[in-house]
Amino acid sequence: MAGSDGRSVLVIGAGMAGLACASVLSERGLAVTVLDKAHGAGGRASTRRAPDGSFDHGAQYFTARAPAFVAAVEQWEAAGAVARWAGRIGTLAHGRIEAATDALVRWVGAPRMSTLLRHLCNGLDACFEHRAITLRRDRAGWRVACQGGASLGPFDVAVVATPPPQAIPLLDAAPPLAAEAARAEVDPCWAVMLGFDRPLPIALDGAFVQDSPLAWAARDGSKPGRPPGERWVLHASAQWSAAHVDAPREEIVSSLRAAFGTAAGIALPEPLHQDAHRWLYAQTRRPLDVPCLLDPAQAIGACGDWCLGGRLESAWQSGHALGKALAARLA
């Protein structure tokens, strides 16, 4: 369906970059359709629900530095979509705990990480559980074919906001963009979720773990708006995750649970709940160092944290930059 100015946009990917781009274009009067393979908006800022609560098993928190992003965060805070996480942050290594002394403001979605992305998705035409397979342009515009046979289009503009390995085949009709996306390098991350029947004797709520297969551990219930209960999210290091990327989930849970006990210097009780999730494209190791990719002649672009860096702010900046560039072209 065309927007108020008669033009339509397809955005593939309902993570931060895709929704930032979609928001800019929707505000300019274009009809934006967001497509994503997941059950809802979030991307790596997703939340996993469990019988005794939920786990922010992807992005743990975010910071705001650039003035434009700070202003956006202030708007999200006023809308109740984000809140400051006043958790005790530090480092953990073989039972040694050191509290951080930085004054960094850490933000989280409230009451769960995915709340922010769902807030950004409000008012947009979203098609979830649609995995894009091919993106092609004909005389009428861009058309996307999805797994299972569904097809959408035509659209005047196409935006690909997925990790590089997923974006490259979708950018087949714009070879220079595909070649640029191929230069970005991303790492996997195994995440383990553990729920316990009592608080663990760890005097931190979030810890950067050293000398361990783990890189990070966080007490999820310490974040604002979360339900009560002792729930922890563990993130393995990029190197360990890459070395064990195809290992069985049960093996991952066992290994990282043991690593957590070693890092904390405690004997962990038997969990009430345990699970693991493999993020294949979790962390940007080598960004492109450009805000976004754009082929103005074909009206197609790509964005993501892999353009500028691995932070959630980088994803927003990339999507926002592409949205502004497309809006200027279509003005």
Sequence and secondary structure as in RCSB ss.txt:
>XXXX:A:sequence
MAGSDGRSVLVIGAGMAGLACASVLSERGLAVTVLDKAHGAGGRASTRRAPDGSFDHGAQYFTARAPAFVAAVEQ
WEAAGAVARWAGRIGTLAHGRIEAATDALVRWVGAPRMSTLLRHLCNGLDACFEHRAITLRRDRAGWRVACQGGA
SLGPFDVAVVATPPPQAIPLLDAAPPLAAEAARAEVDPCWAVMLGFDRPLPIALDGAFVQDSPLAWAARDGSKPG
RPPGERWVLHASAQWSAAHVDAPREEIVSSLRAAFGTAAGIALPEPLHQDAHRWLYAQTRRPLDVPCLLDPAQAI
GACGDWCLGGRLESAWQSGHALGKALAARLA
>XXXX:A:secstr
   TTS EEEEE  SHHHHHHHHHHHHTT EEEEE SSSSS TTS  EEETTEEE  S   B   SHHHHHHHHH
HHHTTSEEE    EEEEETTEEEE       EEESSSTHHHHHHHHTTSEEE S  EEEEEEETTEEEEEETTS 
EEEEESEEEE S HHHHHHHTTTSHHHHHHHTT EEEEEEEEEEEESS  S S SEEEE SSSEEEEEEGGGSTT
  SSEEEEEEE HHHHHHTTTS HHHHHHHHHHHHHHHHTS     SEEEEEEEEEEEEEE  SSS EEETTTTE
EE  HHHH SSHHHHHHHHHHHHHHHHHHH 
